[in-house]
Amino acid sequence: MLTLKKSTDFQSTLKNGKWYSTDLLVIYMNKNNKDINRVGIAVGKKVAKSVKRNRIRRVIREAYRLNENKFLTGYDIVIMWKSKNDISDISFSNIEKCIINAFEKEE
């Protein structure tokens, strides 16, 4: 799994990509004309302190990694945590269900 690192990549995905909203996440997908997916994860500072934000990122990254072979390739993907959610919603199974549901909508 490659990551989106440049701000311009994030911005173009947010501006030009399709978006899917779930209970916990908003997922933006934009074709990148490559054979791989590049993933960026965004969790705002208003959500929590850095320890909790990093935990959310790690759980999202792992949920994506374990299910990556089920998804279409050739996309830039930005996964954003909805700031209105309670931090107690950070369970692997909840996040994994949200990611799988969003990618099923794309197919």
C-alpha positions in Angstrom: 0.0 0.0 0.0 1.4 3.3 -1.1 0.5 6.5 0.7 -0.5 9.9 -0.5 2.0 12.4 0.9 1.8 15.6 -1.2 -0.8 18.2 -0.4 -1.5 18.5 -4.1 -2.4 14.8 -4.3 -4.8 15.2 -1.3 -6.4 18.3 -2.8 -6.9 16.8 -6.3 -8.5 13.7 -4.8 -10.8 15.8 -2.6 -11.7 18.1 -5.4 -12.1 15.7 -8.3 -12.9 12.4 -6.7 -16.2 10.7 -5.9 -17.0 10.5 -2.2 -18.8 8.0 -0.1 -20.1 8.8 3.4 -20.5 6.1 6.1 -21.3 6.4 9.8 -17.7 7.0 10.9 -15.8 7.9 7.7 -15.9 9.9 4.5 -14.0 8.2 1.6 -12.9 10.1 -1.5 -11.8 8.1 -4.6 -10.1 9.5 -7.7 -8.7 7.5 -10.6 -4.9 7.7 -10.9 -4.2 5.8 -14.1 -1.8 3.5 -12.4 -2.0 -0.2 -11.3 -1.9 0.6 -7.6 -4.0 2.4 -5.0 -2.5 5.2 -3.0 -4.1 5.9 0.3 -4.1 9.0 2.5 -5.7 9.2 6.0 -6.9 12.4 7.5 -7.9 12.9 11.1 -8.5 16.5 12.2 -6.9 18.0 15.3 -10.3 18.8 16.8 -11.0 15.1 17.1 -8.6 14.4 20.0 -5.1 14.7 21.2 -2.3 13.2 19.1 -2.3 9.7 20.8 -6.0 9.1 19.9 -5.6 10.6 16.4 -2.7 8.3 15.7 -4.6 5.3 17.0 -7.5 6.1 14.6 -5.0 6.3 11.7 -3.4 3.0 12.6 -6.7 1.2 12.9 -7.9 2.7 9.5 -4.6 1.8 7.8 -4.8 -1.8 9.1 -8.4 -2.3 8.2 -7.6 -1.1 4.6 -4.5 -3.2 4.4 -6.2 -6.4 5.4 -9.0 -5.9 2.8 -6.9 -4.3 0.1 -7.1 -7.4 -2.2 -10.9 -7.1 -2.4 -10.9 -3.6 -3.8 -10.4 -2.2 -7.3 -7.0 -0.8 -8.2 -6.0 2.4 -9.9 -7.3 4.9 -7.4 -6.1 7.7 -5.1 -8.0 7.3 -1.9 -8.4 9.7 1.0 -10.1 8.3 4.1 -11.3 11.0 6.6 -12.6 10.4 10.1 -15.8 12.4 10.8 -15.1 14.8 13.6 -18.6 14.5 15.1 -18.0 10.9 16.1 -17.2 9.8 19.6 -13.7 8.5 20.2 -15.3 5.4 21.8 -16.3 4.3 18.2 -12.7 3.4 17.5 -13.1 -0.3 17.1 -11.5 -2.3 14.3 -14.7 -4.1 13.3 -16.7 -0.8 13.0 -14.0 0.9 10.9 -13.5 -2.2 8.7 -17.3 -2.5 8.0 -17.4 1.2 7.0 -14.4 0.8 4.6 -15.8 -2.3 3.0 -19.3 -0.8 2.6 -17.8 2.3 0.8 -15.7 0.2 -1.6 -18.7 -2.0 -2.4 -20.6 1.1 -3.5 -17.8 1.9 -5.9 -17.8 -1.5 -7.6 
